[in-house]
Amino acid sequence: MSQEEPILLRQDADGVAHLTLNRPRARNALSRPMIAALQKELDAIAAAPDIRVVVLAGNGPAFCAGHDLKEMQGADYGRAYAEELFAACATLMERIVHLPQPVIARVHGIATAAGAQLVASADLAIAAADARFATPGVNIGLFCSTPMVALSRNVSHKHAMEMLLTGDLIDAPTAERFGLINRAVPAEELDATVAALAAKIAAKSRLTLAVGKEAFYRQAELPLEQAYAYAKGVMVDNLQAKDAREGINAFIEKRVPVWCHA
Ligand SMILES: C/C=C/C(=O)SCCNC(=O)CCNC(=O)[C@H](O)C(C)(C)COP(=O)(O)OP(=O)(O)OC[C@H]1O[C@@H](n2cnc3c(N)ncnc32)[C@H](O)[C@@H]1OP(=O)(O)O
């Protein structure tokens, strides 16, 4: 794949796919072609039986500086352009949440606005200790309404409001405290930490990961009683799967499971 492509894809032998935003000179600003390319790769990954985990990263000095403000200006801030842009962005974020494979955001540098939204939409996020995050739309008169959807589902009400209303950059330890990321690690440990996390998850059954990820998001939207009823159904179905039987048998027989959906 050419280095000029907006999205780079690399797949490791252990089932880990690496998706890299690749507009470093524009700090990986999410242009329409960039969003379309990312959507296309994720759609293909969703159907790929040999991919079990996805790592999302940015090339160059930043993870992602949000939507492409020059593209917006070039489109004269038109309503039709905006409708298409924000619909595509929402579809992209939903694609990440509904992807059968877990997604890990590997964050370095800056993650702002739609870049912070990507981090919040990922299932897991590991950041370099010097990474910084913000929803700075409020500073340019464009409130981060779509990033708000993912942000408010990840960090507390007051932390989300603080980020959205001030637009201030927060550092990685603060992002960890807010719950926007799992961990902040020294920059030189970022790749090893992400690789270890990805490998640990990639060793599980692909089916079990997909069942669990879908169940997590669906139950979170339900009232308690319905959530338990739904989760009960998921467990009943899950127990019928060959991988559940194999995992339980392997435990009892004190051996490593051999997944059917490896
Ligand atoms: C609902 C959601 C809304 C949104 O997503 S709105 C977007 C909100 N995003 C922002 O407000 C962030 C804007 N960018 C910045 O504040 C800074 O950049 C950074 C802190 C991310 C990085 O700073 P540094 O490393 O010093 O780079 P640099 O010189 O500012 O930028 C390098 C080149 O990248 C272009 N660029 C940066 N961000 C964007 C962007 N979001 N859209 C379009 N271009 C961008 C610049 O203009 C410049 O370009 P040139 O070299 O031609 O001067």
Ligand as a Chemical Component Dictionary entry (heavy atoms), coordinates in Angstrom:
data_LIG
# 
_chem_comp.id                   LIG 
_chem_comp.type                 NON-POLYMER 
_chem_comp.pdbx_formal_charge   0 
_chem_comp.three_letter_code    LIG 
# 
loop_
_chem_comp_atom.comp_id 
_chem_comp_atom.atom_id 
_chem_comp_atom.alt_atom_id 
_chem_comp_atom.type_symbol 
_chem_comp_atom.charge 
_chem_comp_atom.model_Cartn_x 
_chem_comp_atom.model_Cartn_y 
_chem_comp_atom.model_Cartn_z 
_chem_comp_atom.pdbx_ordinal 
LIG C1  C1  C 0 -17.585 17.973 15.912 1  
LIG C2  C2  C 0 -16.158 17.862 15.724 2  
LIG C3  C3  C 0 -15.490 18.966 15.300 3  
LIG C4  C4  C 0 -14.087 18.908 14.992 4  
LIG O1  O1  O 0 -13.429 17.883 14.923 5  
LIG S1  S1  S 0 -13.452 20.422 14.657 6  
LIG C5  C5  C 0 -11.707 20.208 14.627 7  
LIG C6  C6  C 0 -11.205 20.625 15.937 8  
LIG N1  N1  N 0 -9.779  20.446 15.938 9  
LIG C7  C7  C 0 -8.978  21.421 16.350 10 
LIG O2  O2  O 0 -9.432  22.508 16.690 11 
LIG C8  C8  C 0 -7.513  21.125 16.317 12 
LIG C9  C9  C 0 -6.821  22.035 15.342 13 
LIG N2  N2  N 0 -5.369  21.772 15.340 14 
LIG C10 C10 C 0 -4.548  22.208 16.313 15 
LIG O3  O3  O 0 -4.936  22.828 17.284 16 
LIG C11 C11 C 0 -3.081  21.927 16.144 17 
LIG O4  O4  O 0 -2.830  21.705 14.773 18 
LIG C12 C12 C 0 -2.582  20.719 16.934 19 
LIG C13 C13 C 0 -2.579  21.069 18.424 20 
LIG C14 C14 C 0 -3.448  19.480 16.684 21 
LIG C15 C15 C 0 -1.128  20.364 16.484 22 
LIG O5  O5  O 0 -0.293  21.472 16.581 23 
LIG P1  P1  P 0 1.122   21.460 15.835 24 
LIG O6  O6  O 0 1.774   20.140 16.026 25 
LIG O7  O7  O 0 1.853   22.684 16.281 26 
LIG O8  O8  O 0 0.798   21.550 14.295 27 
LIG P2  P2  P 0 0.214   22.781 13.461 28 
LIG O9  O9  O 0 1.340   23.586 12.916 29 
LIG O10 O10 O 0 -0.872  23.500 14.176 30 
LIG O11 O11 O 0 -0.498  21.972 12.253 31 
LIG C16 C16 C 0 0.256   21.346 11.251 32 
LIG C17 C17 C 0 -0.547  21.422 9.960  33 
LIG O12 O12 O 0 -1.718  20.666 10.160 34 
LIG C18 C18 C 0 -2.841  21.498 9.896  35 
LIG N3  N3  N 0 -3.949  21.065 10.744 36 
LIG C19 C19 C 0 -3.910  20.763 12.055 37 
LIG N4  N4  N 0 -5.119  20.444 12.513 38 
LIG C20 C20 C 0 -5.959  20.540 11.450 39 
LIG C21 C21 C 0 -7.350  20.326 11.285 40 
LIG N5  N5  N 0 -8.146  19.918 12.289 41 
LIG N6  N6  N 0 -7.865  20.508 10.050 42 
LIG C22 C22 C 0 -7.083  20.872 9.027  43 
LIG N7  N7  N 0 -5.757  21.094 9.123  44 
LIG C23 C23 C 0 -5.205  20.934 10.326 45 
LIG C24 C24 C 0 -2.389  22.888 10.224 46 
LIG O13 O13 O 0 -3.218  23.852 9.602  47 
LIG C25 C25 C 0 -0.996  22.869 9.681  48 
LIG O14 O14 O 0 -1.049  23.048 8.288  49 
LIG P3  P3  P 0 0.007   23.988 7.543  50 
LIG O15 O15 O 0 1.330   23.263 7.668  51 
LIG O16 O16 O 0 -0.470  24.027 6.125  52 
LIG O17 O17 O 0 0.015   25.294 8.230  53 
# 
loop_
_chem_comp_bond.comp_id 
_chem_comp_bond.atom_id_1 
_chem_comp_bond.atom_id_2 
_chem_comp_bond.value_order 
_chem_comp_bond.pdbx_ordinal 
LIG C1  C2  SING 1  
LIG C2  C3  DOUB 2  
LIG C3  C4  SING 3  
LIG C4  O1  DOUB 4  
LIG C4  S1  SING 5  
LIG S1  C5  SING 6  
LIG C5  C6  SING 7  
LIG C6  N1  SING 8  
LIG N1  C7  SING 9  
LIG C7  O2  DOUB 10 
LIG C7  C8  SING 11 
LIG C8  C9  SING 12 
LIG C9  N2  SING 13 
LIG N2  C10 SING 14 
LIG C10 O3  DOUB 15 
LIG C10 C11 SING 16 
LIG C11 O4  SING 17 
LIG C11 C12 SING 18 
LIG C12 C13 SING 19 
LIG C12 C14 SING 20 
LIG C12 C15 SING 21 
LIG C15 O5  SING 22 
LIG O5  P1  SING 23 
LIG P1  O6  DOUB 24 
LIG P1  O7  SING 25 
LIG P1  O8  SING 26 
LIG O8  P2  SING 27 
LIG P2  O9  DOUB 28 
LIG P2  O10 SING 29 
LIG P2  O11 SING 30 
LIG O11 C16 SING 31 
LIG C16 C17 SING 32 
LIG C17 O12 SING 33 
LIG C17 C25 SING 34 
LIG O12 C18 SING 35 
LIG C18 N3  SING 36 
LIG C18 C24 SING 37 
LIG N3  C19 SING 38 
LIG N3  C23 SING 39 
LIG C19 N4  DOUB 40 
LIG N4  C20 SING 41 
LIG C20 C21 SING 42 
LIG C20 C23 DOUB 43 
LIG C21 N5  SING 44 
LIG C21 N6  DOUB 45 
LIG N6  C22 SING 46 
LIG C22 N7  DOUB 47 
LIG N7  C23 SING 48 
LIG C24 O13 SING 49 
LIG C24 C25 SING 50 
LIG C25 O14 SING 51 
LIG O14 P3  SING 52 
LIG P3  O15 DOUB 53 
LIG P3  O16 SING 54 
LIG P3  O17 SING 55 
# 
